[in-house]
Amino acid sequence: MNRHPFSLLFGKEDLLLLRPEWRETMLLLAGILFLQGKAKVDGLFEAIIDHLPPAEASSARRSGINLIAAMAQELDVFGYQVPDPLQELRMSNETGKTQKKDHRFGGPWTLIKLDVLRQYLSAYTTALKKQAFELVYIDAFAGSGDFSPGSGESQQVGSVRIALDTPGFHRYCFIEQNSRRYRELEAIKQQHPEKQIELFRGDANQVLPDLLRTLSPKNWRGVVFLDPYGLNLDWTTLESIASSQLLDVWYLFSLSGLYRQAAKRMANVDEHKAAALDRCLGTEKWREAFYRKSRQLTLFDDPDIERFAEVDAMEQFVLSRLKETFPAVMKPLRLPREGAPLYSLFFAMSNPNRPAIGLAQRIAKHILEQA
Ligand SMILES: C[S@@+](CC[C@H](N)C(=O)[O-])C[C@H]1O[C@@H](n2cnc3c(N)ncnc32)[C@H](O)[C@@H]1O
């Protein structure tokens, strides 16, 4: 029988793992799984989220989210990064209803992001219609095609379906690591036999550079959408996109992931967090750009190093890094528009051709100004 690896924890009727007598075991389990690999812990958290009852049965839901938060805290010493959906789920717990089994993430800002993508894809395919290029859409963190925003709206179409609904692309490449979502993508592919859809199951940081090596800028142009939950896009992947010289890039960068990993006190940025920041920013220079010695020295302390850079400076740092890597980059759209900033939506172009840059910038600027 093909049972879920964590099915024992969930029981038949109620969620066994939420019982108080299981708490210590669950905290211990978090550490054991982490030592077997971060993906195992992520898998357990995802499974718990999938089993949570809807918001109406909110006490079990709250307990589940609190349990994940406690387990994640246990892993803090290893530099474990709490997945962004957890933070978003916390918000949705306070603000609204979500449906069981949906791919739940985001909020009103997610709809803005997807609307920007929808408008860009439509304008892009229209603008390139008469050119001889083959057009590819690549979704590197594809999801399942649909999702429910944490703010409680009903199910919405995600980036994959938005792209499939946009006429003009000759080829679609969807990369997804999660097996359940990947299966949903397989079902979507079957619903669209008329389209050339290629599915890749795995880590976008490995799959995407290999995929790009098969596309020649002589024949291909396209758009890549980078929509990870947190800081799990490596800078080397962005470099391989830049050197492809054929893709326009929409990248939803997790500002909240960045300011959580780059802790206020440098002493709290352990080697795992530092390595994650090196990977996602592609440089070690964030140390000097974000941190300096604190003036408030106590008599007995070693000089303490604190982060002075706040969210604007951190966003600016990412923008500068993108400008070092791509021939053209736009000022990002900060999301959500109100409250604590969570994301910056960046647009960058890898094609160095000046007229192509001019055209893409005009389209993107217009869309971002309206967003
Ligand atoms: C925010 S969701 C994407 C949502 C999608 N753009 C949409 O609009 O429906 C992020 C997705 O990336 C997947 N993912 C996370 N890490 C990944 C990785 N390293 N490579 C590929 N997919 C990954 C997750 O399973 C999740 O489905």
Ligand as a Chemical Component Dictionary entry (heavy atoms), coordinates in Angstrom:
data_LIG
# 
_chem_comp.id                   LIG 
_chem_comp.type                 NON-POLYMER 
_chem_comp.pdbx_formal_charge   0 
_chem_comp.three_letter_code    LIG 
# 
loop_
_chem_comp_atom.comp_id 
_chem_comp_atom.atom_id 
_chem_comp_atom.alt_atom_id 
_chem_comp_atom.type_symbol 
_chem_comp_atom.charge 
_chem_comp_atom.model_Cartn_x 
_chem_comp_atom.model_Cartn_y 
_chem_comp_atom.model_Cartn_z 
_chem_comp_atom.pdbx_ordinal 
LIG C1  C1  C 0  4.680  30.228 -4.274 1  
LIG S1  S1  S 1  4.532  28.640 -4.942 2  
LIG C2  C2  C 0  4.361  28.967 -6.663 3  
LIG C3  C3  C 0  3.015  29.373 -7.027 4  
LIG C4  C4  C 0  2.769  29.525 -8.513 5  
LIG N1  N1  N 0  3.649  30.500 -9.117 6  
LIG C5  C5  C 0  1.321  29.922 -8.730 7  
LIG O1  O1  O 0  1.046  31.079 -9.052 8  
LIG O2  O2  O -1 0.459  29.042 -8.575 9  
LIG C6  C6  C 0  6.153  27.995 -4.892 10 
LIG C7  C7  C 0  6.236  26.592 -5.462 11 
LIG O3  O3  O 0  7.621  26.250 -5.620 12 
LIG C8  C8  C 0  7.796  24.892 -5.255 13 
LIG N2  N2  N 0  9.218  24.774 -4.897 14 
LIG C9  C9  C 0  9.814  25.092 -3.732 15 
LIG N3  N3  N 0  11.153 24.948 -3.827 16 
LIG C10 C10 C 0  11.398 24.543 -5.104 17 
LIG C11 C11 C 0  12.580 24.248 -5.842 18 
LIG N4  N4  N 0  13.781 24.347 -5.270 19 
LIG N5  N5  N 0  12.468 23.904 -7.121 20 
LIG C12 C12 C 0  11.248 23.799 -7.720 21 
LIG N6  N6  N 0  10.089 24.048 -7.075 22 
LIG C13 C13 C 0  10.163 24.419 -5.794 23 
LIG C14 C14 C 0  6.816  24.667 -4.128 24 
LIG O4  O4  O 0  6.475  23.302 -4.012 25 
LIG C15 C15 C 0  5.626  25.525 -4.562 26 
LIG O5  O5  O 0  4.719  24.784 -5.304 27 
# 
loop_
_chem_comp_bond.comp_id 
_chem_comp_bond.atom_id_1 
_chem_comp_bond.atom_id_2 
_chem_comp_bond.value_order 
_chem_comp_bond.pdbx_ordinal 
LIG C1  S1  SING 1  
LIG S1  C2  SING 2  
LIG S1  C6  SING 3  
LIG C2  C3  SING 4  
LIG C3  C4  SING 5  
LIG C4  N1  SING 6  
LIG C4  C5  SING 7  
LIG C5  O1  DOUB 8  
LIG C5  O2  SING 9  
LIG C6  C7  SING 10 
LIG C7  O3  SING 11 
LIG C7  C15 SING 12 
LIG O3  C8  SING 13 
LIG C8  N2  SING 14 
LIG C8  C14 SING 15 
LIG N2  C9  SING 16 
LIG N2  C13 SING 17 
LIG C9  N3  DOUB 18 
LIG N3  C10 SING 19 
LIG C10 C11 SING 20 
LIG C10 C13 DOUB 21 
LIG C11 N4  SING 22 
LIG C11 N5  DOUB 23 
LIG N5  C12 SING 24 
LIG C12 N6  DOUB 25 
LIG N6  C13 SING 26 
LIG C14 O4  SING 27 
LIG C14 C15 SING 28 
LIG C15 O5  SING 29 
# 
